């Protein structure tokens, strides 16, 4: 979608790029439609989507099983979030 090697200098534009929400990043990268074409990848994304950087500062800790579910959804070969993203780098 954006297909630019440059990072915007103007503060108003710069703030549009300074996001950590996965759904917004998918939109900015133009990958939302591609994601919806593979049900297994969508299932893994749905496990990861509730996580956000602000959760690092919450006093509640994740249960081990919940953390493992997120990690597995990220690192599954082929249909994991990380494998899927790497196809579009």
Secondary structure as GFF3:
##gff-version 3
##sequence-region A 1 89
A	DSSP	alpha_helix	11	17	.	.	.	ID=ss1
A	DSSP	alpha_helix	22	29	.	.	.	ID=ss2
A	DSSP	alpha_helix	32	35	.	.	.	ID=ss3
A	DSSP	alpha_helix	39	49	.	.	.	ID=ss4
A	DSSP	three_ten_helix	53	57	.	.	.	ID=ss5
A	DSSP	alpha_helix	64	75	.	.	.	ID=ss6
A	DSSP	alpha_helix	81	86	.	.	.	ID=ss7
###
